[in-house]
Amino acid sequence: MVILGLTGSIGMGKSVAAAIFRRLGVPVFDADDSVHVLLGQGGDAVGPIAEAFPGVLDGDRIDRAVLAKMAFRDTEGLTRLESILHPMVTARQRRFLLLEALRGRQMTVLDIPLLFETQAEGGCDAVIVVSAPRFVQRQRVLGRPGMTPEQLQAIERRQMTDSEKRRRADYVVPSGQGRRVTLDAIRAIIEEWRPEIGTHWPPRRYVVNSGRHPNRPWK
C-alpha cells in the first residue's frame, strides 16, 4: 500500500488538498482530527493531560484554549504536551494504516501538519507539500476569528519554513491559483503512484525504489 505524506504550513490550503484526496477516493488520516478526539469528551489523553497541566480540565474533556496558553508559555511545557500526544496520535495512525491495508487499499494519505518537524516523512513513500504565496497565506490566516499577526508569528516559529518544506518535498501542490489547479496536480500524483507497490505498509523486507519521483513543483 502506497503511503503519501501531506503537509504544509498554516494557511497554505492543506485541508482543501486533503478533501480533494478524499473526493478522489483516497482515505486520509488526519492528525489534527486525532488530537481533537484525544482531547475531547472521554478521550484517551484527557487524564494524562489534566495531570500534567492542572486547570485545563473542563468536565470530561480538555479546554484546548486554556491548554494552549499553558503549553505554549515555554519550551518545557510544549515538550511535555508533545510527549503525551505524539505517541497516542502515532498509535491511531498505525491502526488506520492496518485497517486500510486489510481493506485492500492501494493508497492512503497521512495528513500531518508537522510531518517534517516530527521526522515522520520516513514512513512515507513520497511527501506532498501544499503551498501558496505569502500574501495569500496571511490573508487566509488573519481572516480566522481571533487570529492576530503576533499569534501567526508564534505559530510560524514552531514550524519549518515553507521554502524548506518545498525543498524537501517530492511534490509541491499549489493552492493559491484556484481549486482546479490544485485538483489537477493531485490527480496527476495519484495517477503516477497508482501502479506502484508501497514500501512502508505493510512492512516489507525489501524496498522498491523506481527513482521516478524527483523533487519538483507541479505547474
Secondary structure, DSSP 4 states (H G I P E B T S, - for coil): -EEEEEE--TTSSHHHHHHHHHHTT--EEEHHHHHHHHHSTT-TTHHHHHHHSTT-EETTEE-HHHHHHHHTTSHHHHHHHHHHHHHHHHHHHHHHHHHHHHTT-SEEEEE-TTTTTTTGGGG-SEEEEEE--HHHHHHHHHTSTT--HHHHHHHHHHS--HHHHHHH-SEEEE-SS-HHHHHHHHHHHHHHHTTPPPSTTTT-SS--------SEE--
